[in-house]
Each structure stands twice: as structure tokens, then as C-alpha cells.
Amino acid sequence: MTSFDVTTHVRTELLDITEKVKDAVAQSKVGSGMCFIYVPHTTAAVTVNESYDSDVARDIAAALSKLVPHRAGYAHSEGNADAHIKAAMLGSCQAIPVEEGRLALGRWQGVFFCEFDGPRQRRVHVQILSS
């Protein structure tokens, strides 16, 4: 398993981590298999979506903020219940096939670390399994 740190700068942010994940796949020297990306945080997530146009990530963050507002009378006393809900909606892991030593992402797809309770220093784990 490979891990790397991610530094977020604002409360809600989607960061493109595709290149770091690609580097982990290349270092593994696995030709065919699966790449698992896991975020060990309850107020962050990982997703695959369009990375060509950075407005897409901003639109996703904005839509999630509208769906699950920061302060909406939640019972959780730490003031970050919305972050937990958003992380639960998107999920803490992704699985992407590896073909010919590369992530089998679609033409416009990228891997995003999703911060919902930043700014923070976070960790991402990448496990590549050979088939």
C-alpha cells in the first residue's frame, strides 16, 4: 500500500489527485488489476468525475453545500455534521481497474479528494492488486 498527504485550503474543496494515484500505480508495476483508493477520514471522501473542466468540481461542491447546508440545526455538537453527511453520500473509497499498467479512467475522468471540513492535512491510501 502507498499513502500520500493532501493539504486542503478551504472548508469544502475537491482536489484532483489523479496524478498522485497514477504515480502509485506506476510504482506498483502492476500491469493488470485493481486500484483501490481509500480516505480514512469521516469528513472527507473520494470520487471519480470529470477533471477536464475544473468548474465541474466547483459545481459539485456548491451543489452538495446547497443539499446539505453547513448549519441546519443538526444534533451533532461539533459543528461539522454536514461534512459527515456529505462524506457518507460520496463514500470513502473508489475502485478503478488497472489495464496495461495504467488507470482505466474514461477520457475526461479524474480522481478527486473531497474535503468537507477543512482546511486540514489529510491522508489518502492507495492499494493496487494484481489480477
Buried (B, 14 or more C-beta within 10 A) or exposed (E): EBEBEBEBEEBBBBBBBBEBBBBBBEEBEBEEBBBBBBBEBBBBBBBBBBBEEEEBBEBBBEEBBEEBEBEEEBEEEEEBBBBBBBBEBBEBEBEBEBEEBEBEBEEEBBBBBBBBBBEBEBBBBBBBEEE
